[in-house]
Amino acid sequence: MIFLMRRSVLKITEVITLLTISILGLAQKTDKVFLRNGNMLTGEIKNMKFAKLSYDVDGPGTISIKWEHVVKISSDKTFQVTMQNGDVLITRLDSIFFDQPAVTLDSIIEIVRIEDRFMQRLDGNIDLGFNYAKSNSALQFNFNSSITYRKPKAEVNFKLASVITDNASDSMSKKQDVTFDFYRKLENRFYVNLLLGWQQNTELGLENRFILPVVGGKILINNNHQRLLTGAGLSGNLEQSSGSSGYSTSLEGMLIVSFKEFKYSTPKISIDARVAVFPGITDWGRVRMGINLSSKIEIFKDFNVGLTFYDDFDNHPPTGALSKNDYGLNFTIGYEFGK
């Protein structure tokens, strides 16, 4: 009896030991990065975006390596790799991958780790800004946030933008946008985008607008320093003007051009520009346009300062509009996570 008990204890001990070794083996950082200066680093590849490789090594933690300084990488883990020609591959970064004739480090635009846990697939940013003018006692608050959930060849995005201006002599004006969209990459740099959103702009007489656009397009430029994206589609709208309880429906066309320029040397700088034009279809003759331009400079890791400019135009604004044009320039302080 004692012999059987000892034998059972030994078996349990062996199982625990094997499990511990397996867990430790999985936790080991075995990815390798070979640098142009001849050094080789062992750690864990997090991702590569915008010509910046995020790499976790023992001691310093996660560091950033300029992609042009890398000559070779190796990992047995699974990644989503976006190529310059638009191909999106789910693969390991092993010798078989790099033995393909068309694959070089310069042809790789993005590397994203295929994570198992939900929280590890999230990244995003939060930006806050305040402006005050003593001459007219105008206080302006602006808030921007976006969260992205990534899956192989697809993204789900949630974005929130709010600009609230309080004048001592006038009523409070609000410009707010909330969007939830699904983005799917297709072959040859094509994509499809489905979006659900809500908008408010009291300066343009808009109390509520619910939108449902469907857009398809192509990424014309896709390299480690620039992105140029174009798209076209249709948007169904449900709109309420200021001071009205009723809603009107409309169908609009949608044309988009989006450009991003980035430099991730020191200091890290990024510029984002987006122009969207909405020609009316059911409301023929009406044309809306939105312009957004933002620039950010990283002041220390994951924190940045920036300027954001917006301009919204509507040649046939809703009843109660104070103007056909609403624009503003805001200073922001922001934080990025998961990138």
C-alpha positions in Angstrom: 0.0 0.0 0.0 2.8 2.4 1.0 4.6 1.4 -2.2 1.6 2.2 -4.3 1.2 5.6 -2.6 4.8 6.5 -3.2 4.5 5.4 -6.8 1.5 7.7 -7.3 3.2 10.6 -5.7 6.2 10.1 -8.0 4.0 10.0 -11.0 2.2 13.2 -9.9 5.6 14.9 -9.3 6.8 13.8 -12.8 3.6 15.3 -14.4 4.0 18.6 -12.5 7.7 18.7 -13.5 6.9 18.1 -17.2 4.2 20.7 -17.2 6.5 23.3 -15.5 9.2 22.6 -18.1 6.7 23.0 -20.9 5.4 26.3 -19.6 8.9 27.6 -19.1 9.7 26.5 -22.6 6.7 28.3 -24.0 7.6 31.4 -22.0 11.2 31.6 -23.3 12.0 34.4 -25.6 13.5 32.6 -28.6 13.0 35.1 -31.5 16.1 36.4 -33.1 16.9 39.7 -34.7 20.1 40.2 -36.6 21.3 43.9 -36.9 23.3 45.6 -39.6 26.2 46.3 -37.2 26.7 42.5 -36.6 24.8 42.2 -33.3 22.2 39.5 -32.7 19.4 40.0 -30.1 17.3 37.2 -28.6 13.9 38.1 -27.3 10.3 38.3 -28.4 9.0 40.0 -31.6 5.9 42.1 -30.7 5.2 43.8 -34.1 6.6 45.9 -36.8 4.7 48.9 -37.9 5.7 52.1 -39.6 9.3 51.0 -40.0 9.6 50.4 -36.3 10.2 46.9 -34.8 8.9 46.5 -31.3 11.1 43.9 -29.6 10.9 42.6 -26.0 14.3 41.6 -24.5 15.2 40.6 -20.9 16.4 43.5 -18.9 15.5 46.6 -20.9 12.0 45.3 -21.7 10.3 46.4 -25.0 12.6 48.4 -27.2 12.1 49.9 -30.7 14.5 49.1 -33.5 14.5 51.0 -36.8 13.6 48.5 -39.6 16.4 49.7 -41.8 18.9 48.5 -39.2 17.6 44.9 -39.4 19.1 42.4 -41.8 17.3 39.2 -40.7 14.7 38.0 -38.2 13.6 34.6 -37.1 10.7 33.2 -35.1 8.7 30.0 -34.8 5.5 31.9 -33.8 2.7 32.8 -36.1 2.3 36.3 -37.5 0.2 38.3 -39.9 2.6 39.7 -42.4 1.5 42.5 -44.9 3.7 42.8 -48.0 4.3 45.8 -50.1 2.3 44.3 -53.0 -0.8 44.0 -50.8 -0.5 40.3 -50.0 -1.5 39.4 -46.4 0.2 36.2 -45.2 -0.4 34.2 -42.0 3.0 32.6 -41.5 6.0 31.9 -39.3 9.1 34.0 -39.7 11.4 31.0 -40.4 13.8 30.1 -43.2 11.1 28.7 -45.4 9.3 32.1 -45.5 12.5 34.0 -46.4 13.5 31.5 -49.0 10.7 32.7 -51.2 12.1 34.7 -54.1 9.8 37.7 -53.7 10.3 38.1 -50.0 12.9 40.6 -48.7 12.9 42.8 -45.6 12.1 45.8 -47.7 9.0 44.1 -49.1 7.5 43.7 -45.6 5.3 46.6 -44.5 3.8 45.3 -41.3 4.2 42.3 -38.9 1.5 41.7 -36.3 1.6 38.8 -33.8 -1.4 36.5 -33.9 -2.3 36.7 -30.2 -4.5 34.2 -28.4 -6.0 36.5 -25.8 -8.6 39.2 -26.5 -6.8 42.0 -24.7 -3.6 41.3 -26.6 -5.3 42.1 -29.9 -6.3 45.6 -28.8 -4.4 48.8 -29.6 -5.5 52.4 -29.6 -4.9 56.0 -28.5 -6.5 58.7 -26.3 -6.0 62.4 -27.0 -7.1 65.3 -24.8 -7.0 69.1 -25.4 -8.1 72.4 -23.9 -8.2 75.9 -25.3 -9.2 79.1 -23.6 -9.5 82.7 -25.0 -9.9 85.5 -22.4 -11.1 88.0 -25.0 -14.4 86.3 -25.5 -14.3 83.9 -22.5 -14.4 80.9 -24.9 -13.5 77.5 -23.4 -13.0 74.6 -25.7 -12.6 71.0 -24.8 -11.7 68.2 -27.3 -11.4 64.5 -26.9 -10.4 61.8 -29.3 -10.1 58.1 -28.8 -9.8 55.0 -31.0 -9.6 51.3 -30.2 -8.7 48.6 -32.8 -9.3 44.9 -32.4 -7.2 42.9 -34.9 -7.8 39.5 -36.5 -6.1 37.9 -39.4 -6.8 40.1 -42.5 -9.5 42.1 -40.6 -9.9 44.9 -38.1 -12.8 46.2 -36.0 -12.5 49.9 -35.0 -14.2 52.1 -32.5 -13.7 55.8 -32.7 -15.0 58.7 -30.6 -14.3 62.4 -31.3 -15.8 65.3 -29.4 -15.2 69.1 -29.6 -17.3 71.2 -27.2 -17.1 75.0 -27.1 -18.6 77.1 -24.4 -18.9 80.9 -25.0 -20.0 83.2 -22.2 -22.3 85.2 -24.5 -23.5 82.4 -26.8 -24.9 78.9 -26.4 -22.7 75.9 -26.2 -21.7 74.4 -29.6 -21.0 70.7 -30.1 -19.2 68.7 -32.8 -19.3 64.9 -32.0 -18.6 61.7 -34.0 -18.9 58.1 -32.9 -18.1 55.3 -35.4 -17.9 51.6 -35.3 -16.6 49.9 -38.4 -15.3 46.7 -39.9 -12.3 46.7 -42.2 -11.4 43.7 -44.4 -8.2 43.4 -46.5 -8.6 41.8 -49.9 -6.1 40.8 -52.5 -4.0 43.2 -54.6 -4.3 46.0 -52.0 -8.1 46.2 -52.2 -10.3 46.5 -49.1 -13.9 46.7 -48.1 -15.2 48.8 -45.1 -18.6 48.7 -43.4 -19.4 51.5 -40.9 -22.1 52.5 -38.4 -21.9 55.9 -36.9 -23.6 58.9 -35.2 -22.7 62.6 -35.8 -23.7 65.9 -34.2 -22.7 69.5 -35.3 -24.8 72.3 -33.8 -22.9 74.9 -35.7 -24.2 73.4 -39.0 -27.7 72.9 -37.5 -27.2 69.1 -37.1 -28.7 67.6 -33.9 -28.4 63.9 -34.9 -27.2 62.0 -37.9 -27.1 58.2 -38.0 -25.0 56.9 -40.9 -24.5 53.5 -42.5 -21.8 53.7 -45.3 -20.4 50.8 -47.3 -17.0 51.6 -49.0 -14.6 49.7 -51.2 -11.2 51.0 -52.3 -7.6 50.4 -52.9 -4.3 51.3 -51.1 -2.3 53.1 -53.8 0.9 53.6 -51.8 1.9 51.2 -49.1 5.5 51.3 -47.8 7.3 51.8 -44.5 6.9 55.6 -44.5 3.7 56.4 -46.4 0.2 55.2 -46.9 -2.2 56.5 -49.6 -5.7 55.0 -49.5 -8.7 55.8 -51.8 -12.2 54.6 -51.6 -15.8 55.1 -52.9 -19.2 53.9 -51.8 -22.7 54.8 -50.6 -24.0 56.1 -47.3 -27.5 55.8 -46.0 -28.4 58.6 -43.5 -31.1 59.3 -40.9 -30.9 63.1 -40.0 -32.5 65.4 -37.5 -32.0 69.2 -37.6 -31.6 71.4 -34.5 -34.9 72.4 -33.0 -36.8 69.7 -34.9 -38.2 66.4 -33.6 -38.6 64.8 -37.0 -36.1 62.8 -39.0 -35.4 62.8 -42.7 -33.7 60.0 -44.7 -31.2 60.4 -47.6 -28.7 58.5 -49.7 -25.3 60.0 -50.5 -22.3 59.0 -52.5 -19.0 58.8 -50.6 -15.5 59.5 -51.9 -12.4 59.2 -49.6 -8.7 60.0 -49.8 -6.6 59.2 -46.8 -2.8 59.8 -46.5 -0.3 59.1 -43.7 3.3 60.1 -43.5 5.5 58.9 -40.6 9.0 59.1 -39.4 9.9 56.9 -36.4 13.5 58.1 -35.8 14.0 60.5 -32.9 11.7 62.4 -32.5 8.9 60.2 -33.8 6.6 62.2 -36.0 3.4 61.3 -37.8 1.0 63.2 -40.1 -2.5 62.0 -40.9 -4.8 63.6 -43.5 -8.3 62.6 -44.6 -10.7 64.2 -47.1 -14.2 62.8 -47.5 -16.8 64.2 -50.0 -20.5 63.3 -49.9 -22.5 64.2 -53.0 -26.2 63.9 -52.5 -28.2 61.3 -54.5 -31.7 61.5 -53.2 -31.0 65.2 -52.1 -29.6 66.2 -55.5 -27.4 69.3 -55.4 -26.4 68.9 -51.8 -22.6 68.4 -51.2 -21.0 67.8 -47.9 -17.2 67.6 -47.3 -15.0 66.8 -44.2 -11.3 67.5 -43.9 -9.2 66.2 -41.0 -5.5 66.8 -40.5 -3.4 65.9 -37.5 0.2 65.8 -36.6 1.9 64.2 -33.6 5.4 64.3 -32.0 6.3 61.7 -29.4 7.7 63.5 -26.3 8.5 60.2 -24.4 7.5 56.6 -24.8 3.8 56.3 -25.8 3.1 59.9 -25.0 2.8 62.6 -27.6 1.7 66.2 -28.3 0.0 67.3 -31.5 -2.2 69.6 -33.5 -5.5 68.7 -35.0 -7.3 70.7 -37.7 -10.9 69.9 -38.9 -13.2 71.6 -41.5 -16.8 70.5 -42.1 -18.7 72.0 -45.0 -22.4 71.6 -46.1 -23.8 73.7 -49.0 -27.4 72.9 -47.9 -27.1 72.6 -44.1 -30.1 71.6 -42.0 -32.6 74.2 -40.7 -31.1 76.2 -37.8 -27.6 76.2 -39.0 -25.4 79.2 -38.0 -23.0 78.6 -40.9 -22.3 76.4 -43.9 -18.7 75.9 -42.6 -17.3 74.7 -39.3 -13.6 74.5 -38.6 -11.2 74.5 -35.8 -7.5 74.0 -34.7 -6.8 72.1 -31.4 -3.7 71.3 -29.4 -3.7 67.8 -27.9 -1.8 65.6 -25.5 -2.1 61.9 -26.2 -1.3 58.4 -25.1 -1.0 55.3 -27.3 -1.3 51.7 -26.0 -0.8 48.3 -27.5 1.3 49.6 -30.4 
